[in-house]
Amino acid sequence: MNHQRPTPQLPAPALLNQWPVLAGMVVVLLVPFFLPIPMALRRHPLIGNLGDQVHVPFLMILTLLMYWRGPLTGRLKAAALAGMILGGSIELIQTMVGRAALLGDFALDLAGILLAVGLVIWKGHQRKIGLGIMVSVILILSTQLYFLPGLVLGSYHAKRSFPLVSDFEGSHEKWLWSDSYNARLDFVKVPDSPGGPGTVLRIESGPPSRWPGAQMKHFPHDWSQYRVLKFEARHVTPHRETVPFSLRLDDFQSRRDQSWVNSRFVATAEWKSYTMPIARRQVLYGDRILNLNDMSYLLVVLSDKKDSTAIQIDNLRLE
């Protein structure tokens, strides 16, 4: 019995009639997902910030290749499902090559698959709903990626000002910091910052929640030449003498083993200098030393989960 494969409604480019070209494209698209990312690329202000976005075009093209050639030829739904399985499998396999399985990356995979589906429905089946799908995905991606130009410029500035991690004075700073667990962040001008009139970061917990704070990860990642992280802080919470907070540091391996270092502090109503040792620190929940050659994440956390509190912080720097 002859089971003829459906003809793709959107014809494949003539170039894909050559099997060496098709095989080469599959290898080029898949291999980068299974190789450890070189440290130099992860640290690059442009490539590091844009790197995750390659999931979108790569999965779009892979889905189209499965629709055009092979056992799923002409079967759009099956090709889309296979793309989803491939995207999920990639995330799981990446944990075996020193990378992390991230839900955000899988969401980008889905965006690429939907773009492929929309293109076939629009150009192949001549249905405008396909264009609608593509436009919707692009708009959603745009709202998620609008910050990228500011983030890239801010990362370049952070590289130039290093070992000053953040002093909150430049307009780029707002792109480098984000809230954690529904904290409210503000860059406020104060007349009495540690260096005189200037701008500081204000972190305020809203309704009591789990570990509200502020996070940053767009800084140069090699801290191996430094022994301590220093900063100034005070609390601005009415009717409180002190406010507890902590500072957490992750290296790149923390993405996989969920281990980090943490130091606890107590803020008073007056500006005070704080020092966090970082050299030879053993991580929590593990038996290894924090890798200062490959740092990735900094988190300031308000530790009081029962009350609304606020602190101001300034001049994060390495020495």
Buried (B, 14 or more C-beta within 10 A) or exposed (E): EEEEEEEBBBEBEEEBEEEEEBEEBBEEBEEEBEEEBEEEEBBBBBBBBBBEBBBBBBBBBBBBBBBBBEEBBBBBEBBBBBBBEBBBEBBEEBEEEEBBBBEEBBBBBBBBBBBBBBBBBBBBEEBEEBBEBBEEBBEEBEEBBEBBEBBBBBBBBBBEBBBBBBBBBBEBBBBBBBBBBEBBBEBBEBEEBBEEEBBBBBBBBEEEBEBBBBBBBBBBBBBEEBEEBBBBBBBBBEEBEBBBBBBBBBBBBBBEEEBBBBBEBBBEBEBBEBEBEBEEBEBEEBEEEBBBEBBBBBBBBBBBEEEBBBBBBBBBBBE
